[in-house]
Amino acid sequence: MDIPFSRRKLVLFLRVVWVLILFYGEIGIFYKHIRQCKWPAKDRPEAVHVAIIADPQIVDHYSYDQTGLLLKATEFFTDIYMRKSYIILQQQQQKPDTVVFLGDLMDGGREWSHKNWLSEYQRFLLLFRNRNPSTTRVYYMAGNHDIGIGNTVVESALIRFHEYVGPTNQVLHIGGHEIVLLDTLTLESDSAGVNGSSHSLVELLRQNKGHSKPRILFSHVPLWRPPGTPCGPLRQDSKPLLNRRGYQFRDQLFRNTTEYILDAIQPVAVFSGDDHDTCTVTHTVGSSGKTVTEYTIGAFGWASGVPIASYGLLTLYPEFEDENIHTHSDNLNAMSSVSVHKKITGFNSAIVAAANHITPEHIADYPGVKRVWPNPQAMQEFGLDGAGVNVCIIDSGVDYNHPELGGCWKTEGCPWQLGYDFLGDEYRGEGTPLKPSDFPMDCLGHGTHVAGIIAGRGPQVHGVAPGATFGMYRVYSCPVNGSSYTDSSILLQAAEAAYNDGCNVINVSLGLTGWSEDAFGVYLSTLVDKGVNVAAAVGNDGVNGLQVASAPAVSHNLISVGSVENWSNTGNATTISTPAGERTIGISERGRNDVEFIFPSNTPVVLFEDDDGGYTGCNPTGADYTGSVVVVNRSDCPSETQGDIVQSQGGIGMIVINNVPGFTVMGLNEGTTIPAVTVRNEDGEFIINGIEQGDSTLVANFNTSATIDSPTAGLMSNFSSYGPSPELDLVPLISAPGANMWSTVPLNQGSYRSSSGTSLSSPYIAGCVALIRQRFPKMSAQQISHILITSATPLVDLKNNFKVNPYRSGSGLVNVYNAVRSRVFIDPPYIGINQTRWSQPSNLDDQGVRTISYSLNFTNTDAEKSASVMLTHQPATSYTLYDKQGNYDATFLEAEIMRAWPPGNSSVDQSTVPQV
């Protein structure tokens, strides 16, 4: 039957109206509100933009007493609106540099069983997935719905939050400011085991009141204010912020807590959440008369009892015009944008790092400073994150469920799209069956730690190239009695599979001392000829002297990598309370027996008292240390002896005070079952002084971490193996941070750990190669390697201020910024002492002298500009295998200066490279 024309028009009109309503409801309504909140109209390029999200509090059956389809429907609609809002916030409107969640990530988080919590946490991560991991950092605070508050904090929920989400106390250096994420929930607990970390942070900030950067305080719970204090025009509820208290909730902090933290931290602004509505109030800081404005951000979720969802925008500049906070808001539906400025007088366009002990990592926190080495995070500000590059790892597997590694395996949008398990959990070498699978789950931990350095997506671990596509090729079985197994045939299968899968970069953090003709190394070398870059760890045998580099790193064409000490050490920590005070102290990696240094709160800490009055623990005494952690000084006797004696006298753990800068991993005998760690000498002095004054305890030591500056920053690591190769080729070719690297480990092993080794500097280089390949997609693998090597920054030997020998450090510390802006290509990138490979010797002249000549070719890759080349020579330390009496000693390293470029006996031409 034909429909009359007027009816067809009506049907068409109704369809159009339906589509418009659907479009408005699905997209338009989000833009209508989100676009009203903007960064300052005349923003400056050095500005850092921070989005603040409070109380997403995803709906679950704790929120509503309902089950089945009704609950699922409620979850579906609330989830979809928050997800769309967050997508528009991240990708289409504000595009923040940093996002801070102010807590209450889930509604019933503290109540759930571990299984239910993990399910809800995965749901949260899917809703609030960081879609710009290369440009946006995300940090999470805990809320009372996550862990409880005050004396009702659920310790198991607190531990779980630390393990899976991150630390509840952090200090961030962003935009020339200190952003203090303070866990005020535990601060109001009477339990020292719960509040220890928060109190330690507040006291640390109090001691550093003379800080140069303005501080901004973030707290989940709003600060105390007098009853009836108005909240300003942006509040949607007519009532002021109340001061109610109930089971596991509190509208405001206690008055004494508020005064305590304001006086100690001296913030220039405060941000809080929890109330679900917006509130702006002014506080007076102590007796100084100074005032500070607190901005309570409304809830991001629309099911939180307020008509319109909210979030905050904060703009930070390193220059500060005055001491006030300027609020840009025009009654924008409870959404405000806040800009903080600071004026620096006497600024002369330069930052001198050494004079102020500012490390490159610190400088990188200043907006606009993007040319910082060796910080690849700064490279991501150029838009380089490894996107479009396949980076593959041959190792022990990966815990792909780790949220900072994507939490997925070969699903759509997942970073892990390549890889296999080649042997299974139970392989024990020849004669045992292989049981491979499609899921290379890591049970050793090594591969997951390596993966985090390249692929970490934050907030705790920021990988070098998080935008790449990754593959994991598992070649190690689960450990038995400390041993894990593989063989050369499995390694070769993995390398072949990686090539066939299209891997552009392969990382190999494994090996044994050997020759370049090692079968695995030879095969990897052929892959370089086929366009694949291979980074390989040079080994950890530096204490054994020269020529101890590992295969396959010594094979031709591979990028062999040495280790440099990190600039700051983020690692495990423990909080110790003594009559002299309380301190959170960084501790070394666990001892060689692999027992974790974890104890219940309030475990006694005592000194081992020698018969002669010392604290070495080198000889047994009659003392009983049952149930105590025992402190000893590092001494001439081996740590194995100290561990045995402490254990035999009842000690349940051992802290060794180091007598050299930094940390040392303790060697322990096979029968020693107690954990042992080292602490720095300055922290050891605090421990000894405190214990001598009275009873002392470990306050809190579950998943506590600390970041401290390294006294050996930028120096070659002692463990990093020396070259040359057995064929006298240059090994390593380059160096990267590899000591005290904080990275991911499997969730069932604690989620995070600090470890050291060239196994960790190699993936750093693999990630850097991915950035360079993204910048120069048409270059060959050999060209990429040459650019990487020739752009490095030579290291200095502090003993004599000459350059470190290349057979120690290679070309130096990786410098990604130099690499991606390189215009001149140099071939070969280095000259080795293997004359059969690098030189063209002449025949003997009349006086029996043979002249050796080397060729260096320079190519300008810039078609627009000419490039001038000038060769200079900088002397480096030399090494020898013989002592001054001429006796051979493989471990003897003598640092003397020899002129490898004798004046008058060599010549070099300076020339201009023609345009291509």
C-alpha positions in Angstrom: 0.0 0.0 0.0 1.4 3.5 -0.9 1.9 5.9 2.0 0.6 9.4 1.2 3.2 12.0 0.6 2.4 14.0 3.7 2.7 10.9 5.9 6.1 10.1 4.3 7.2 13.6 5.1 6.0 13.2 8.7 7.9 9.9 9.0 11.0 11.4 7.6 10.7 14.4 9.9 10.3 12.1 12.9 13.3 10.1 11.9 15.4 13.2 11.6 14.2 14.4 15.0 15.0 11.0 16.5 18.6 11.1 15.0 19.1 14.7 16.3 17.9 13.8 19.7 20.1 10.7 19.7 23.1 12.7 18.5 22.5 15.4 21.1 22.1 12.8 23.9 25.1 10.8 22.9 27.6 13.5 21.9 26.2 17.1 21.9 25.3 17.2 25.6 28.9 16.3 26.5 30.3 19.1 24.3 27.7 21.6 25.6 29.1 21.3 29.2 32.7 20.3 28.7 33.4 23.2 26.2 32.3 25.7 28.8 35.4 24.9 30.9 38.6 25.9 29.0 42.3 26.7 29.6 43.1 30.4 29.7 42.4 32.0 26.3 45.8 33.6 25.9 47.8 30.6 27.1 51.6 30.4 26.8 53.5 27.6 25.2 55.3 26.6 28.4 52.0 26.1 30.3 51.3 22.7 31.8 47.7 21.7 31.9 46.3 19.5 34.7 42.8 18.0 34.8 41.5 17.1 38.2 38.8 14.4 38.5 37.0 13.8 41.8 34.9 10.8 42.9 34.1 8.9 39.7 32.9 6.3 42.2 31.8 3.7 39.6 28.4 2.2 40.4 28.2 -1.3 41.8 25.8 -3.2 44.0 27.2 -1.4 47.0 25.7 1.8 45.6 22.2 0.4 45.2 20.5 -2.5 46.8 19.7 -4.2 43.5 21.0 -7.1 41.5 20.5 -8.7 38.1 19.5 -6.8 35.0 18.5 -3.7 36.9 22.0 -3.4 38.3 23.6 -4.2 35.0 21.5 -1.5 33.3 22.4 1.1 35.9 26.1 0.2 35.5 25.9 0.3 31.7 24.4 3.8 31.5 26.5 5.4 34.2 29.6 3.8 32.7 28.9 4.9 29.2 28.4 8.6 30.1 31.6 8.7 32.2 33.6 7.0 29.5 32.4 9.4 26.8 33.0 12.4 29.0 36.6 11.2 29.7 37.3 10.5 26.0 36.1 14.0 25.0 38.1 15.6 27.9 41.3 13.7 26.8 41.2 13.7 23.0 38.9 16.4 21.7 38.7 19.3 24.1 41.1 20.0 27.0 43.8 17.4 26.1 45.6 17.7 29.5 49.3 17.0 30.1 48.5 15.5 33.6 45.4 14.0 35.1 44.9 13.6 38.9 42.1 11.4 40.3 41.2 12.7 43.8 40.0 9.4 45.1 36.9 7.3 45.4 37.6 5.4 42.2 35.0 2.8 43.1 32.0 2.9 45.3 32.4 -0.3 47.3 36.1 -0.8 46.8 37.1 -1.2 50.5 34.3 -3.8 51.0 35.1 -6.2 48.1 36.8 -9.5 48.2 40.1 -9.6 46.2 38.4 -11.3 43.2 35.5 -8.8 43.1 37.9 -5.9 43.5 40.1 -7.0 40.6 37.1 -7.2 38.4 35.9 -3.7 39.4 39.4 -2.3 39.0 39.6 -3.7 35.5 36.3 -2.1 34.7 37.6 1.3 36.1 40.7 1.0 33.9 38.6 0.4 30.8 36.3 3.4 31.6 39.2 5.7 32.3 41.8 4.4 29.8 44.7 6.7 29.1 44.3 7.2 25.4 47.4 9.5 25.2 50.0 7.6 27.2 52.9 9.3 25.4 51.7 12.8 26.3 49.5 12.5 29.4 50.5 11.3 32.8 47.8 10.0 35.2 48.0 9.8 39.0 45.5 8.3 41.4 44.7 9.1 45.1 42.8 6.9 47.4 39.4 7.8 48.7 37.4 6.6 51.8 35.3 4.4 49.5 38.6 2.8 48.4 40.4 2.2 51.7 38.3 3.7 54.5 39.3 6.7 56.7 40.9 7.3 60.1 40.6 4.4 62.5 38.3 2.6 60.0 41.0 2.3 57.3 40.9 -1.3 56.0 44.6 -2.3 56.0 44.0 -5.1 53.4 42.4 -2.5 51.1 45.3 -0.1 51.7 47.8 -2.8 50.9 45.8 -3.7 47.8 45.7 -0.1 46.6 49.5 0.2 47.0 50.0 -3.1 45.0 47.7 -2.4 42.1 47.0 1.3 41.8 50.1 3.0 43.3 51.4 4.9 46.4 48.9 6.9 48.3 51.4 9.6 49.1 53.4 11.3 46.3 55.2 14.5 45.5 55.2 15.4 41.8 57.3 18.1 40.2 55.1 19.6 37.5 55.3 23.0 35.9 57.8 24.5 38.3 55.6 23.5 41.3 55.5 20.7 43.9 52.2 18.9 43.7 51.7 17.1 47.1 49.2 14.2 46.8 48.7 13.6 50.5 46.8 10.6 51.9 44.8 12.5 54.6 42.6 9.4 55.1 45.4 7.5 56.9 46.8 10.7 58.4 43.9 10.7 60.9 44.4 7.1 61.9 45.7 6.4 65.5 47.6 3.4 64.2 51.3 4.1 63.5 51.4 1.2 61.1 48.7 3.0 59.0 49.5 6.7 59.3 53.3 6.3 59.3 53.9 7.1 55.6 51.6 10.1 55.6 53.1 11.6 58.8 56.6 11.0 57.4 55.8 12.9 54.2 54.3 15.9 56.1 57.3 16.1 58.4 59.7 15.8 55.5 57.9 18.7 53.8 58.0 20.7 57.1 61.7 20.2 57.3 62.0 21.6 53.8 60.0 24.8 54.2 62.7 26.8 52.4 61.7 25.0 49.1 62.1 27.0 45.9 58.9 25.8 44.2 55.4 26.7 45.3 53.4 23.8 46.7 49.9 22.8 45.8 48.1 20.4 48.2 45.7 17.7 47.0 43.5 15.9 49.6 40.6 13.6 49.0 38.7 15.0 52.0 38.1 18.7 52.3 39.9 20.7 55.0 38.1 21.9 58.1 36.3 25.2 58.0 34.0 27.1 60.5 30.4 25.9 60.4 28.2 27.7 57.8 31.1 28.9 55.7 29.7 29.7 52.2 31.0 27.8 49.2 30.8 30.4 46.4 28.6 30.8 43.3 29.6 27.6 41.6 28.0 25.3 44.2 24.9 23.6 42.9 23.4 22.8 46.4 22.2 25.7 48.4 23.6 24.3 51.6 27.3 24.9 52.6 29.7 22.0 53.0 28.6 20.1 56.1 30.7 18.5 58.8 29.1 15.1 59.3 30.9 12.0 60.4 29.8 8.4 60.1 30.9 4.9 59.3 34.0 5.2 57.1 33.2 8.7 55.9 33.9 12.3 57.1 32.8 15.5 55.3 35.8 17.4 56.6 39.2 16.7 58.2 39.6 17.5 61.9 40.5 21.0 62.7 43.9 20.1 64.3 44.7 17.9 61.2 43.9 20.9 58.9 46.1 23.3 60.9 48.9 20.7 61.1 49.2 20.1 57.4 48.7 23.8 56.3 51.4 24.9 58.7 53.8 22.1 57.6 53.2 22.3 53.8 52.5 26.0 53.3 50.6 25.5 50.1 49.6 28.2 47.6 46.4 26.3 46.7 44.5 23.3 47.9 42.3 20.9 45.9 39.9 18.4 47.4 37.0 16.2 46.5 34.6 13.8 48.3 31.7 16.3 48.8 30.4 15.6 45.2 29.7 19.4 44.8 31.9 22.4 44.2 33.0 24.6 47.0 35.6 27.5 47.2 36.8 28.7 50.6 39.7 30.6 52.0 41.9 29.3 54.9 44.3 31.2 57.2 47.7 29.4 57.5 48.7 29.4 61.2 49.6 32.6 62.9 51.3 34.0 59.8 48.2 35.6 58.5 48.7 34.1 55.0 45.6 32.8 53.3 45.2 30.0 50.9 42.2 29.1 48.7 40.8 25.6 48.7 38.9 24.4 45.6 36.6 21.4 46.2 35.9 19.7 42.9 32.5 18.3 42.2 32.0 14.6 41.3 32.7 13.4 37.8 30.0 10.8 37.9 26.4 12.0 37.2 24.9 9.4 39.6 26.5 11.1 42.6 23.5 13.3 43.7 24.4 16.5 41.8 22.6 17.7 38.6 25.7 18.4 36.6 29.0 16.5 36.8 32.2 18.5 37.3 35.9 18.5 37.0 38.7 21.0 37.5 41.3 22.5 35.2 44.7 23.8 36.6 47.2 25.7 34.5 50.8 25.8 35.8 53.6 28.2 34.7 57.2 28.3 36.0 56.8 32.0 36.2 54.8 33.4 39.1 53.3 37.0 38.8 52.1 37.2 42.3 51.2 35.0 45.3 47.5 34.7 44.4 45.5 32.1 42.6 43.6 33.5 39.6 40.3 31.7 39.0 38.8 31.8 35.5 35.1 31.0 35.8 31.9 32.4 34.6 29.4 30.2 36.6 30.3 27.4 34.2 28.1 24.7 35.5 30.3 23.9 38.5 33.4 23.6 36.4 36.4 26.0 37.1 39.8 26.6 35.5 42.6 27.6 37.8 45.9 29.2 36.7 49.0 29.4 38.9 51.9 31.8 38.1 55.3 32.5 39.6 57.8 35.2 38.6 61.5 34.3 38.8 63.7 37.3 39.1 67.2 37.4 37.7 66.4 34.6 35.2 69.1 34.8 32.4 67.8 32.2 29.9 69.9 29.3 31.2 69.6 26.4 33.7 72.9 25.2 35.2 72.2 21.7 36.5 75.4 21.0 38.4 75.5 24.2 40.4 72.1 23.5 42.0 72.3 19.7 41.9 69.4 19.6 39.5 69.4 16.4 37.5 68.1 16.1 33.9 65.0 14.4 35.2 64.3 17.4 37.4 64.8 19.8 34.6 62.4 17.9 32.4 59.6 18.9 34.8 59.9 22.5 33.7 57.5 23.1 30.9 59.2 24.1 27.7 62.4 22.3 28.6 62.3 19.5 26.0 65.9 19.0 25.0 66.9 17.0 28.0 69.1 13.9 27.9 68.7 11.1 28.6 65.0 11.5 29.4 62.9 9.9 26.7 59.8 11.2 28.4 60.8 14.6 27.1 61.1 13.0 23.6 57.4 12.1 23.9 56.7 15.9 24.0 57.9 15.9 20.3 55.1 13.5 19.5 57.5 10.5 19.5 56.3 7.5 21.5 57.2 4.6 19.3 53.9 4.5 17.5 54.0 2.4 14.3 57.1 0.4 15.5 56.9 -3.3 16.5 59.1 -3.8 19.6 59.6 -7.4 20.6 61.2 -8.9 23.7 62.8 -12.4 24.0 62.7 -13.1 27.7 60.9 -15.0 30.5 57.4 -13.8 29.5 55.2 -10.9 30.6 52.4 -10.5 33.1 50.1 -8.8 30.4 47.4 -8.5 33.1 49.4 -5.7 34.8 47.4 -2.5 34.4 50.5 -0.5 33.6 51.3 -2.9 30.7 47.8 -2.6 29.2 46.0 -5.4 31.1 45.3 -7.4 27.9 46.7 -9.8 25.4 46.1 -9.6 21.6 42.7 -8.0 21.9 41.7 -5.0 19.8 43.5 -1.9 20.9 45.9 -3.9 23.1 49.6 -3.0 23.0 50.5 -6.7 23.1 49.8 -8.1 19.6 52.8 -10.4 19.0 54.5 -13.3 20.7 54.2 -16.8 22.0 55.3 -19.2 24.8 57.9 -21.6 23.4 58.3 -24.0 26.3 55.7 -23.8 29.1 56.2 -23.7 32.9 57.7 -27.1 33.5 60.6 -27.4 31.0 63.8 -28.5 32.8 66.3 -28.8 30.0 67.0 -31.7 27.6 64.9 -34.8 28.3 61.8 -32.9 29.5 58.8 -32.1 27.3 58.0 -28.7 25.8 54.5 -27.5 26.6 54.2 -24.2 24.7 51.1 -22.0 24.8 49.8 -18.9 23.1 50.0 -16.9 26.4 53.6 -16.1 27.5 52.7 -15.5 31.1 55.8 -14.6 33.2 56.5 -16.6 36.4 60.1 -15.5 36.7 59.6 -11.7 36.8 62.6 -10.8 34.6 60.6 -10.3 31.4 57.9 -8.2 33.0 60.5 -5.9 34.6 62.2 -5.5 31.2 58.8 -4.9 29.5 57.9 -2.0 31.9 61.0 -0.1 30.9 59.9 0.0 27.3 56.1 -0.3 27.6 55.1 1.1 31.0 52.0 3.4 30.7 52.1 5.0 34.1 51.4 6.2 36.7 54.3 4.5 38.5 56.3 3.2 35.5 56.6 5.4 32.4 58.2 3.4 29.5 60.5 4.8 26.9 58.2 4.0 24.0 54.7 3.3 25.3 53.0 3.9 22.0 54.7 1.1 20.2 53.2 -2.3 19.5 54.8 -5.0 21.6 55.6 -8.7 21.4 56.8 -11.1 24.0 58.6 -14.4 23.1 58.9 -16.5 26.2 62.0 -18.6 26.3 62.4 -19.4 30.1 60.5 -21.9 32.2 59.3 -21.2 35.8 62.2 -21.3 38.3 62.9 -24.4 40.4 65.3 -24.0 43.3 66.3 -20.6 41.8 67.0 -22.0 38.3 65.1 -21.4 35.1 65.8 -23.3 31.9 66.1 -22.6 28.1 68.4 -23.8 25.3 69.8 -22.5 22.0 67.2 -24.1 19.9 64.4 -22.4 21.8 66.2 -19.1 21.5 66.6 -19.5 17.7 62.9 -20.4 17.3 61.9 -17.3 19.2 64.2 -15.0 17.1 62.8 -16.6 13.9 59.2 -16.1 15.0 59.9 -12.5 16.0 61.3 -11.8 12.5 58.4 -13.6 10.8 55.9 -11.6 12.9 57.4 -8.3 11.6 59.3 -7.1 14.6 61.3 -3.9 13.9 63.2 -3.9 17.2 64.2 -6.9 19.3 65.5 -6.7 22.9 67.7 -9.6 24.2 68.5 -9.2 27.9 70.2 -12.5 28.4 73.6 -14.1 27.6 76.8 -15.8 28.8 80.4 -14.9 28.1 81.2 -16.1 24.6 82.2 -15.3 21.0 80.5 -13.6 18.2 80.1 -17.0 16.5 77.5 -18.0 19.1 74.6 -19.5 17.0 72.0 -17.3 18.5 74.1 -14.2 18.0 74.9 -15.1 14.4 71.2 -15.5 13.6 70.4 -12.1 15.3 73.2 -10.5 13.3 71.6 -11.7 10.0 68.3 -10.1 11.1 70.0 -6.7 11.3 70.9 -7.1 7.6 67.2 -7.7 7.0 66.2 -4.5 8.7 65.7 -5.4 12.4 67.5 -3.6 15.1 68.7 -5.8 18.0 69.7 -4.5 21.4 71.5 -6.8 23.7 72.7 -6.6 27.3 76.5 -6.6 27.6 76.5 -8.5 30.9 77.1 -7.9 34.6 80.6 -9.2 35.1 82.4 -5.8 35.4 84.2 -6.9 38.6 85.9 -9.6 36.6 87.9 -7.2 34.5 88.4 -6.8 30.7 86.9 -8.9 27.9 84.0 -10.4 29.8 81.2 -9.1 27.7 78.4 -11.6 27.0 77.2 -13.3 23.9 75.1 -12.6 21.9 76.0 -8.9 22.6 79.5 -9.4 21.2 78.1 -10.5 17.8 78.4 -8.2 14.8 75.8 -5.6 14.1 74.0 -5.9 17.5 73.7 -2.9 19.7 75.6 -4.0 22.9 74.5 -1.9 25.9 76.3 -1.1 29.1 74.8 0.3 32.3 74.9 3.8 33.8 73.8 4.7 37.3 70.3 6.2 37.5 69.8 9.8 38.5 67.3 9.0 41.2 66.6 5.7 42.8 63.0 4.7 43.3 62.8 1.6 45.2 61.5 -0.3 48.2 61.5 1.5 51.5 60.7 1.0 55.1 59.5 3.4 57.8 61.5 3.2 61.1 60.3 4.9 64.3 62.8 5.7 67.0 62.7 8.0 70.1 64.7 10.4 67.9 61.9 10.6 65.3 60.5 8.7 62.4 61.9 8.3 58.9 61.0 6.5 55.6 64.3 5.0 54.4 65.2 3.7 51.0 66.4 0.1 51.1 68.3 -2.0 48.5 66.9 -4.8 46.4 66.2 -8.1 48.4 69.3 -10.2 49.1 70.5 -13.0 47.0 68.2 -15.5 48.7 65.3 -13.7 47.1 63.3 -13.3 50.4 61.2 -10.1 50.5 61.9 -7.6 53.2 58.3 -7.4 54.5 57.3 -7.4 58.2 54.2 -6.7 60.3 53.8 -3.2 61.7 55.8 -2.4 65.0 58.4 -5.2 64.5 61.3 -4.4 66.9 64.5 -3.1 65.3 67.7 -3.6 67.4 71.5 -3.2 67.0 73.8 -6.2 66.9 76.2 -5.5 69.8 79.6 -7.0 69.3 81.7 -7.9 72.4 84.1 -5.1 71.6 81.3 -2.5 71.4 80.9 -2.4 67.6 77.9 -3.3 65.5 79.4 -5.6 62.8 77.8 -9.0 63.6 80.9 -10.7 62.4 81.3 -13.0 65.4 78.6 -14.8 67.4 77.6 -13.4 70.9 75.2 -14.6 73.5 72.5 -12.1 72.7 69.0 -13.2 71.9 67.4 -11.3 69.0 64.3 -13.5 68.6 61.5 -11.7 66.7 63.6 -8.6 65.8 65.1 -7.1 62.7 68.8 -6.7 63.5 71.0 -3.8 62.3 74.7 -4.3 61.5 77.4 -2.2 59.9 78.9 -3.4 56.6 82.3 -4.8 57.6 85.3 -6.7 56.4 83.6 -10.0 57.0 81.3 -11.3 54.2 77.6 -10.5 54.4 77.0 -14.3 54.2 78.7 -14.6 57.6 76.6 -11.7 59.1 73.4 -13.3 57.8 74.1 -16.7 59.3 75.0 -15.2 62.7 72.0 -12.9 62.8 69.7 -15.8 61.9 71.3 -18.2 64.4 70.7 -15.7 67.2 67.0 -15.4 66.5 66.9 -12.4 64.1 64.1 -12.4 61.6 65.6 -9.9 59.2 68.9 -8.0 58.7 69.6 -4.3 57.8 73.2 -3.7 56.7 74.4 -0.1 56.9 76.5 0.5 53.7 80.0 2.0 54.0 80.1 3.2 50.4 77.6 5.5 48.5 74.4 4.0 47.4 73.1 0.5 47.9 74.6 -3.0 47.6 72.7 -6.3 47.1 73.6 -8.6 49.9 75.0 -12.0 49.2 73.6 -14.7 51.5 74.3 -18.4 52.0 71.9 -21.0 50.7 70.7 -21.9 54.2 69.9 -18.3 55.2 66.2 -17.8 55.1 65.8 -14.3 56.6 65.6 -11.2 54.4 68.5 -8.8 54.2 68.9 -5.3 52.7 71.3 -2.4 52.8 70.6 1.2 53.6 72.6 4.3 52.9 75.2 5.4 55.4 73.4 8.6 56.3 70.2 6.6 57.0 72.2 4.2 59.0 73.5 7.0 61.3 69.8 7.9 61.9 68.9 4.3 62.8 71.9 3.9 65.2 71.3 7.2 67.0 67.6 6.4 67.3 68.0 2.9 68.7 70.7 4.0 71.2 68.0 6.3 72.6 65.4 3.6 73.2 63.0 1.1 71.7 62.6 1.4 67.9 60.3 -0.4 65.4 59.5 -0.9 61.8 56.3 1.2 61.4 55.0 0.4 57.9 56.7 -1.7 55.4 54.1 -3.1 53.0 54.7 -1.8 49.5 56.4 1.4 50.7 58.6 3.1 48.2 60.9 6.1 48.2 62.8 8.1 45.7 66.2 9.5 46.5 68.9 11.2 44.5 71.7 8.9 43.6 75.3 9.9 44.7 76.7 8.0 41.7 74.3 9.4 39.1 75.6 9.3 35.6 78.6 7.1 36.3 79.2 3.7 34.8 77.8 0.9 37.0 80.4 -1.2 38.7 78.7 -4.4 37.5 78.6 -3.4 33.8 80.9 -5.7 31.8 84.0 -4.4 30.0 85.0 -5.1 26.4 86.6 -5.5 24.1 85.1 -8.6 22.5 87.2 -11.7 22.0 87.8 -10.4 18.4 88.8 -6.9 19.8 85.7 -5.2 18.6 84.2 -2.3 20.5 81.8 -3.6 23.2 79.6 -2.1 24.5 78.6 0.3 21.8 76.5 2.6 24.0 75.3 2.9 27.6 71.9 3.7 29.2 70.4 3.8 32.7 70.4 0.3 34.2 71.0 0.6 37.9 68.1 0.8 40.5 65.4 0.8 37.8 61.9 0.9 39.2 59.7 -1.1 36.9 56.8 -3.6 36.7 56.9 -7.2 38.0 54.1 -9.8 37.9 51.1 -8.9 40.0 51.6 -11.9 42.3 55.2 -10.8 42.9 54.3 -7.4 44.2 53.6 -5.4 41.0 56.7 -3.2 41.2 60.4 -3.6 42.1 63.7 -1.9 41.7 66.4 -4.0 40.1 69.8 -3.4 38.5 71.7 -4.9 35.5 72.5 -4.4 31.9 69.3 -6.4 31.3 67.5 -3.2 32.1 69.7 -0.8 30.2 69.2 -2.9 27.0 65.4 -2.4 26.9 66.0 1.3 27.5 68.0 1.4 24.3 65.4 -0.7 22.5 62.8 1.9 23.4 65.1 4.7 22.2 65.6 2.9 18.9 61.8 2.7 18.5 61.6 6.5 18.9 64.3 7.0 16.3 62.7 4.6 13.9 59.4 6.5 14.3 61.3 9.7 13.4 63.2 8.2 10.4 60.9 5.4 9.1 62.8 5.0 5.8 66.3 4.5 7.3 67.9 1.0 7.4 68.6 -0.8 10.7 72.3 -0.1 10.3 71.7 3.6 9.8 69.5 3.8 12.8 72.2 2.1 14.9 74.9 4.5 13.6 72.7 7.6 14.5 72.1 6.2 17.9 75.8 5.5 18.6 77.2 8.7 17.1 74.8 11.0 19.0 75.6 9.7 22.5 77.2 11.9 25.1 80.7 10.8 26.2 81.0 10.1 29.9 83.7 11.5 32.2 86.0 9.5 34.6 85.8 11.6 37.8 89.2 10.3 38.9 91.0 12.3 36.3 88.3 14.3 34.4 89.1 12.5 31.1 86.6 10.6 29.1 85.7 7.0 30.1 87.3 4.4 27.9 85.0 3.3 25.1 85.6 -0.3 26.0 83.9 0.6 29.3 81.0 2.9 28.1 80.9 2.6 24.4 80.1 5.9 22.7 78.7 7.2 26.0 75.3 7.8 27.5 72.4 7.6 25.0 71.2 11.1 23.8 67.8 10.6 22.0 67.4 14.3 21.4 70.7 14.5 19.4 69.7 11.4 17.6 66.3 12.6 16.3 67.7 15.9 15.1 70.8 14.4 13.5 71.6 15.7 10.0 75.0 14.1 9.3 75.3 10.3 8.9 78.8 8.9 9.9 80.0 5.6 8.6 81.5 3.6 10.3 80.2 4.9 13.7 83.3 3.8 15.5 86.8 2.5 15.0 88.0 -0.6 16.8 91.4 -2.0 17.4 90.5 -5.1 15.3 92.7 -3.9 12.4 91.5 -6.7 10.1 88.0 -5.2 10.2 88.6 -1.4 10.5 91.9 -0.4 8.8 93.9 -0.5 5.6 97.5 -1.2 6.6 100.2 -0.2 4.1 103.3 -2.2 3.3 106.4 -1.7 5.4 108.4 1.4 4.4 112.2 1.6 4.2 112.5 2.0 7.9 110.2 -0.9 8.7 107.2 1.2 9.7 103.7 0.3 8.6 101.2 3.2 8.3 97.6 2.4 9.4 94.8 4.5 7.8 91.1 4.6 8.6 88.3 6.0 6.5 85.3 7.9 7.9 82.5 8.9 5.5 80.1 11.7 6.3 76.7 12.1 4.6 74.4 15.1 4.9 70.8 13.9 5.1 69.4 17.4 5.0 68.5 18.5 1.4 68.0 22.1 2.5 71.1 23.0 4.5 74.8 22.4 4.3 76.7 20.9 7.2 80.2 21.5 8.4 82.3 18.7 9.9 85.2 19.2 12.2 87.1 16.3 13.8 88.6 16.8 17.3 90.1 14.3 19.7 89.4 14.0 23.4 91.7 11.6 25.4 90.2 8.8 27.5 91.5 6.6 30.2 93.3 3.4 29.2 93.1 -0.1 30.6 95.7 -2.9 30.7 95.7 -6.6 31.6 99.2 -6.3 33.1 100.4 -4.7 36.3 103.4 -2.3 36.5 105.7 -5.3 37.0 104.5 -6.8 33.7 102.5 -9.6 35.4 99.3 -10.7 33.7 96.1 -10.1 35.7 92.8 -10.4 33.9 91.0 -8.3 36.6 93.6 -5.5 36.7 92.3 -2.2 35.4 94.8 0.7 35.3 93.5 4.2 34.6 96.2 6.1 32.8 96.2 8.5 29.9 97.8 7.4 26.6 97.8 9.5 23.5 95.9 7.5 21.0 96.1 10.5 18.6 99.8 11.5 18.8 100.4 15.1 17.7 102.6 15.4 14.7 102.0 11.8 13.7 98.4 12.0 12.5 96.4 14.4 10.3 92.7 15.0 9.5 91.1 17.2 6.9 88.2 19.5 7.7 85.6 19.7 5.0 82.1 20.8 4.1 79.7 18.0 3.3 77.8 18.8 0.1 74.0 18.7 0.0 72.4 15.4 -0.9 
